[in-house]
């Protein structure tokens, strides 16, 4: 193995994304893309151009695209970041207090919408979902995961932290 081959194997890409995040035929087009920084694992939503050839981009940076059923296949691409959507940071305290308030409330969500109810009923009767409730939960969670990934990620962290604290308390009480 020569030095060029060694460097290309040992030098990791700066950004990582899943093939699932790429639109069909993205090369050379301006797209919105979710990537993570390979070192920090921080997730960003960016506006960028991507290509397999760095010569087609004005300021290319490495982008590792993972694919396959277990995302264990890597392709080397390049990304030209146009704009980073930092958005607003998740308000940790507000999310935590919302979690605490919901613990004491009913979990029923009512949209009071004939249109939404009709569409959910249709999907249920078509066999897409077992019930209107399942359809509603699934669709809302998918939407929230796509539209607000940083809030969902923070919620998961808070939920795990809360469950860990509860379990620790229960175990200590049993001593």
Number of C-alpha atoms within 10 A of each C-alpha: 6 6 8 8 9 10 11 10 9 8 9 15 18 16 23 23 20 17 17 13 13 16 12 8 8 12 19 16 12 14 16 19 21 21 21 19 15 16 11 7 11 11 18 18 17 18 18 18 23 26 20 16 14 16 10 15 18 11 13 18 17 19 26 24 23 19 15 11 7 7 12 9 12 16 12 15 20 26 25 22 20 14 11 14 13 10 9 7 8 15 10 13 9 10 15 15 11 11 15 12 11 10 10 8 8 8 8 7 9 7 9 8 8 9 10 12 16 12 14 21 19 14 16 17 13 10 10 13 17 12 15 18 16 14 18 17 13 13 13 12 14 12 12 14 14 12 11 13 17 20 17 16 14 16 17 12 11 16 14 12 12 15 11 12 12 12 12 11 11 11 10 9 8 6 5
